């Protein structure tokens, strides 16, 4: 089973509070560099190298939760809330629909909601 991941977009580094919460739940956090903003979110989740220049930029920082087992995402979000980690930051779960979107497209959709 793939280890749960939290991809951090629009952040230079993983916030320490988020890293601590993720570690307790056995998840890995990664600040996604801007050069990966031109590739699908699923490619970043898989750790593939950037091959396409990004078109546009991200207007808001956001998180993408990848491969969290049932119930673990709720635990993670509750721990983040309890510890005041990134309140108000946009969040998404990687799905079959948004997996092919670039981070720029995903950010646009999240901001619309």
N, C-alpha and C positions, 0 to 999 in steps of 0.2 A: 504494500500500500504506500502511495506517495505521501511524503511528509507534508503537512499543511504549510502554506506560505502566505505571507502578507506582503504584497507589492506596494511600495510607497512611491507615488508619483507626485512630482512637484515639490519634492523634498531633497535637499542635498545629502542628508543622512537620516538614518532611522532614529526617531526620537527615543531616548533612553527608556521612558515609561512604557512605550509600545514594545520595545525589545524585551523588557522584563515580563510583561504580560504574556507575550508570545512564547518566551522560554518556558514559563510555567506550564503552558499548554502543549509543549513539544513542537511548536511551530517555528518557522524560520522567517525572518523579516529581511527585506532587501529594498534599499533605495534605488529605484530604477533611473539610470542616467539618461539625460536628454537625448543622446544619440540613439536610444532605443524607441523613441516616441514615434518613429515612422513605421514600426513593425507591429503586427497584431499583438494584443495583450497576451494571448496564449503562447506566443513565441518567447516573450520575456519570461513568462511563468516557467517555460521549459528550459530557460537558460541559453537560448540560441543567440549567436552573435548578431549584432545590428548589421543589416545589409542595405537598408533604404533610409535616405535622409528624411527627417521629420518634415511634414507639411503643417505649419501652424504651431501653436503653442498651447500649453495647458493654462487655463485661466484660474483654476482653483486646485489646491492640493487635494489628493484623494487616495483612498486605499482600495486594493482589490484583494479579496480573500479567495484563496485557491486551495482546493482539495481538503476542506474541513469536513471531518466526519459529522454525521447527524448529531446535533446537540452541542458540538464543540464550538460552533460559531456563536451560539447564544451565550455560552460560558465566556468566550473571548470578549464579546461586546459588553456583557455585564461587568467583567473585570475592568475593562477600559473605562466604563462609566463610573464605577466605584472609585477608581484611582484618578479620575479626572484626566484621562489620556485622550488628547485630541478631540475635545468636545466640538461639535459643529463641523468637523471635517467630513467631506463626502465619502461614502463607502459603497462598495459594490461586491457582489460575488461573481466569480468567473462562471459564465454559463455557455452553453453551446451557441447562443445567439451573439453574445458580446465578445466571445473568444477571438473572432476574426476582425474585430474593430481595432483601430489604433487607439492609443491612450487619448489622443486629441478628440476623436469621435466619442469615446466613452465619457470623457469629461463634459462634452457638450450635452450629451443625453442626461447625465447626472444633474447638471445645472438646470436643465429644463424641468426636472421632476420636482 
